[in-house]
């Protein structure tokens, strides 16, 4: 992940004096959001002296650090034989289906048998993609007929996971923000259906966001959080141009913490969020 303040530091190092408007614009463009950007600029201005590039990085690091959550423990198998259930949501194109496969691989690498549910039944490509991943990674995938009720796919997958004593179940769902009411109804139905066999399921609802999409990701998080309470984020495309600032902005504005990071194309390019490493990469 490219550090979002490294280029800013280099740029400021060559300036005799800080241009406050430019600095705020740079911070916003780093996906920190206007509220946090203004806080950083205001604190720097309140120093009442000429500000250096080192000052900018120091204040930014402190303010960003305050707004990052502590590390979350890895999700552990449940006692009693029922699977720990993930409900994974997000718009199409953010890497949702791939993230489900990577999460399954991450769990299976830890000797935790996992089942995938292809509940995005409205896009045949999503089901086919998850099936290909399942074959590649040796993870069973439960599918339904095209346009089948997504909740029925999740129910069948949950039933199979219980029957086969899988430790985890991951439900990949459809994302259609342009029909917000339908989205909310569908996700609510999936949650009710999963709760029929385990009243506490789903145990973790994760939103997949693309690190390169900036403020769009915050808007997506707001809409999905209304549809079903989110427990965390999977932030994709953290390699290359992914800035990571979007994770800070979403946590700052909505209180939804990053839980996992996608850092590349390969199945292994997936990791638990680590606060210290995240800060070091950014700054």
Secondary structure as GFF3:
##gff-version 3
##sequence-region A 1 283
A	DSSP	alpha_helix	6	13	.	.	.	ID=ss1
A	DSSP	alpha_helix	20	27	.	.	.	ID=ss2
A	DSSP	pi_helix	28	32	.	.	.	ID=ss3
A	DSSP	alpha_helix	34	45	.	.	.	ID=ss4
A	DSSP	alpha_helix	53	67	.	.	.	ID=ss5
A	DSSP	beta_strand	84	89	.	.	.	ID=ss6
A	DSSP	alpha_helix	96	108	.	.	.	ID=ss7
A	DSSP	beta_strand	114	119	.	.	.	ID=ss8
A	DSSP	alpha_helix	124	137	.	.	.	ID=ss9
A	DSSP	beta_strand	140	142	.	.	.	ID=ss10
A	DSSP	alpha_helix	150	163	.	.	.	ID=ss11
A	DSSP	beta_strand	168	173	.	.	.	ID=ss12
A	DSSP	three_ten_helix	177	179	.	.	.	ID=ss13
A	DSSP	alpha_helix	180	195	.	.	.	ID=ss14
A	DSSP	beta_strand	204	210	.	.	.	ID=ss15
A	DSSP	alpha_helix	215	227	.	.	.	ID=ss16
A	DSSP	beta_strand	232	236	.	.	.	ID=ss17
A	DSSP	alpha_helix	245	254	.	.	.	ID=ss18
A	DSSP	beta_strand	258	262	.	.	.	ID=ss19
A	DSSP	beta_strand	270	272	.	.	.	ID=ss20
A	DSSP	alpha_helix	275	282	.	.	.	ID=ss21
###
